[in-house]
């Protein structure tokens, strides 16, 4: 498959993901793609870290690792990759923009490759999957990242290839950061193996994990209610 065929397939996939607009989704998706609405979930993850680490050094190590995930994913993307590649966003690309259903107030004027949204959310998701080691939380966080990636396609601000590369780059960044975290952690903490139905193998309380899950579900529910209210206003 040649480069032109890949580009054509990329555009066709985008048109498919971008189809099926409705007043409800046009109100809901901008909420879901906004970083602000996920603040309660981020606070829940911070609560989980604080509650399940005994020393300030351990807490700061996790927080610093998450920040490194952001730097190695979205940070490198925005500061280096996007300016170097210079790919136009679909909403600004004259070869496809007039075929897209665009939502006012969600468009961007910077470059498209690759999706920092996808990279950042997947980096956070994978890092906490490795950190906490809870199956349900892991599935939920990965689905949350994929939901954020889908919103970028629905809004027509990224091509599918931007999103796929962003997801893989975010996952890779988190693996690298977690390896460094693991080596540093055991220099400042004893090796413990938790064998309990109340804790994960890395020592995170399942009760505290439930708090994160509840905040995430509540956030989605609030976004749906706001979107419905906007439709019927």
URHU-V820867 format. One record per pair of residues at least 4 apart in sequence whose ideal C-beta (glycine too) atoms are under 6 Angstrom apart, sorted by sequence separation. I is the first residue (numbers start at 1). J is the second residue. If there is no record, write none. Layout:
# URHU-V820867
i->[I & I]
j->[J & J]
This chain:
# URHU-V820867
i->[1 & 14 & 24 & 25 & 47 & 49 & 56 & 60 & 70 & 71 & 72 & 74 & 76 & 77 & 78 & 81 & 88 & 93 & 116 & 122 & 127 & 128 & 158 & 165 & 174 & 181 & 185 & 199 & 200 & 1 & 21 & 53 & 70 & 77 & 88 & 132 & 152 & 158 & 194 & 31 & 53 & 90 & 91 & 152 & 199 & 194 & 198 & 50 & 129 & 194 & 49 & 91 & 152 & 49 & 128 & 149 & 91 & 125 & 125 & 89 & 125 & 89 & 122 & 87 & 121 & 86 & 87 & 87 & 121 & 85 & 82 & 117 & 118 & 117 & 77 & 115 & 78 & 77 & 74 & 77 & 115 & 74 & 118 & 122 & 126 & 73 & 74 & 112 & 73 & 115 & 119 & 123 & 127 & 114 & 115 & 118 & 122 & 126 & 130 & 106 & 108 & 113 & 118 & 122 & 70 & 73 & 112 & 119 & 123 & 114 & 115 & 119 & 123 & 127 & 103 & 114 & 69 & 102 & 100 & 69 & 91 & 90 & 91 & 134 & 133 & 89 & 132 & 133 & 90 & 133 & 132 & 137 & 134 & 14 & 30 & 26 & 21 & 18 & 18 & 11 & 73 & 73 & 73 & 72 & 69 & 69 & 69 & 68 & 65 & 65 & 33 & 32 & 29 & 29 & 57 & 17 & 18 & 14 & 14 & 13 & 10 & 10 & 10 & 52 & 52 & 51 & 48 & 48 & 44 & 45 & 44 & 44 & 41 & 40 & 41 & 41 & 40 & 37 & 32 & 31 & 28 & 27 & 24 & 27 & 27 & 24 & 23]
j->[5 & 18 & 28 & 29 & 51 & 53 & 60 & 64 & 74 & 75 & 76 & 78 & 80 & 81 & 82 & 85 & 92 & 97 & 120 & 126 & 131 & 132 & 162 & 169 & 178 & 185 & 189 & 203 & 204 & 6 & 26 & 58 & 75 & 82 & 93 & 137 & 157 & 163 & 199 & 37 & 59 & 96 & 97 & 158 & 205 & 201 & 206 & 59 & 138 & 203 & 59 & 102 & 163 & 62 & 141 & 163 & 107 & 141 & 142 & 108 & 145 & 112 & 145 & 111 & 145 & 111 & 112 & 113 & 148 & 113 & 111 & 148 & 149 & 152 & 114 & 152 & 116 & 116 & 116 & 119 & 158 & 119 & 163 & 167 & 171 & 119 & 120 & 158 & 120 & 162 & 166 & 170 & 174 & 162 & 163 & 166 & 170 & 174 & 178 & 155 & 157 & 162 & 167 & 171 & 120 & 123 & 162 & 169 & 173 & 165 & 166 & 170 & 174 & 178 & 155 & 166 & 123 & 156 & 156 & 127 & 156 & 156 & 157 & 200 & 200 & 157 & 200 & 201 & 159 & 202 & 204 & 209 & 209 & 90 & 106 & 103 & 101 & 100 & 101 & 96 & 169 & 170 & 173 & 173 & 173 & 174 & 177 & 177 & 177 & 181 & 151 & 151 & 151 & 154 & 188 & 153 & 156 & 159 & 160 & 160 & 159 & 160 & 161 & 204 & 205 & 208 & 208 & 212 & 211 & 212 & 212 & 215 & 215 & 215 & 216 & 219 & 219 & 223 & 223 & 223 & 227 & 227 & 227 & 230 & 231 & 231 & 231]
